[in-house]
Amino acid sequence: MSSLVIRNEKVADQQAIYRITQLAFQDRPYADGDEQDVINRLRAAGALTLSLVAVIDDDLVGQATFSPASQSDGSRPWYALGPIAVLPDHQSMGIGSALIAEGMQGLQERSALGCILTGNPVYYERFGFVLSPSHTPKAESSQYFQVKFLTDFRPQGIFGFHRAFYD
């Protein structure tokens, strides 16, 4: 693989991010089909904490979205990972892992308490995410809701994703 570069999104990347996300989630049984629209809604709401892109030879091949999350116990800051997408012909090459690692570093620099997501537990456990049924938002499945703690703090309440996930 040529040299992989992970960087913050630029305005000129937005159309490619939309298409990459659309292709990555197409025909996936776990996808809602609106993942690319979630990113646009987060962007429009000013709620993209981090939008990282993966670039190989000047071509965008992946993107990871990090947005603010809430905790009913009032603790903060918490963030959510997702959507994360890699072009189908570039999957299983470590690009998603590189995006997640860079994003986690960015969250730690923001003094995050942790990061939440809804996704495949088998995939995300390698990054330190654990199932967290007692903290699952009402609109999510406890079978897939996970959290990665970045400090020793443990929350007492229920998490929430940004409203852009549900609009």
N, C-alpha and C positions, 0 to 999 in steps of 0.2 A: 504494500500500500504506500502510495506517495505520502508526503508529509501532511499530517493532520494538524489543523489549527482550530482551536476553540477560542471564540471571541464573542463579545456582546453583539446583539443584532443591531443592524443599521436600518434606517427607513427603507433603503433600497432593497432590503432582504425580505420585506413583508410578503410580497407576492410569492416568492419561492418558499417561504415558511408555510404559507397556506397550502400550496401544492404538495410539499413534502409530507405534511401532516395528513392531508387527504389520502395520499397514496399509501402511507404507512398503516393507516387504520382501515383501509378499504377491505370489506368482506371479513373483518375480524369479529368473531362472535361476542367478544367483550366490549366492542366499541359501540358508542351511541350514534356515531356518524356525524356528530357536530364538533368534534375535537378541534378542527381548524377554526370554527366559529367561536369556540370558547377563548382561544388565544386572541382573536380580534376583539371580543367583548372585554377581556381583561385589559388589553391595550387601550381601548376606548375609555375604560373606567380609570385609567392611570394606575392599574394594579399589577403591572408587570414588574415585580421586584427585580427579577433577572430573566432575560431572554437570551440564552446562549445559542450560538450556531456553530456547527461543525463544518469546516471547509476543507476540501481536498482539491488541490490544483485550481483554485478560484471558483470551484463549484460547491454550492451549499448541498450537503448530504444529510444533515440532521439538525434538530433543534430541541431545546429543553426549556420549559416554562416553569418559573418559580413565582408564586404569588402569595400575598398575605393570607394567613389562616387565623381563625379565632379560637379561643378556648373559653368555655363558659365559666371557668373559675377566675377569669380575668387576667391570668398570667399571659405574658407576651415578651418578646415577639416569637410567634410561630409562623411557619411558612408551609406552603403546599407545593409539591412537585407534580407537574403534569399539566397539559399533555407533554409527552416526550416522544419524538418521532425520528426515525432514520429511514431513508429511502430503502425500499425492499432489497435492492441489489447491493446494498452496503451494510445490511444487518449481519450480526454475528461476527463483526470485525473489531469490536471493542469501542465503537464510536459512541454508543449510548452510555457505556461505562465511563468514558472520558468526559462526556457532558455532565453526568451525575457527579463525578468526582469534583469537577470544576465548580459546579453549582453548590455542592456542600461546603467547599472552601469559601465561596462567596457568602453563604449563610453564616458561617462561623465568624467571618469578618464583620457581619452585622449583629453579632452577639445573639444569634438565634438560640432559643431553647431547644428547638427541634424542627422536624419536617414531617408532614403527613402526606399520604397518598392513598389512592385506591388502585390496586393493581395485583398482578400475579405474585403471591407470596414466595413462590419458588425462585422467581427471578430477583426480586428485591431484597431477599434476605442476605445476599452476598454483599450488599451495601450497608448492612446493619439495621435494616427495617425489620420490625416485628409486628405481628398481628396485635391489634389492640381493641378487642370487641367492647370493652367497657368504656371506650372513648369514642365510639363510632357515631358519626353524625346520623341523624334520623333518615336522611335521604340516601344513605350508603349501605352497602352490604358488609356486615361484620366479618364475613369470610374473606374479604379482600382489603379491608381498611387496615392501614399500617402506620406506624410512627417510627421515626429514628430520633432518639434523644441525643442532643449535642452537649448537654450538661448533666449534672446529677439531679436536677430538678425533675420531679414527676408530677404531672397535672392531676387534678381531681375531677374535672368535669368532662363535658362532651366537646369535641372539636367541631369546627365549621369551616367549610370552604367558602371562598369569596362568592358573592351572589351571582357573578358572571358565569359560574358553572351551571346555574339552573335557569337562567333567563331564556 
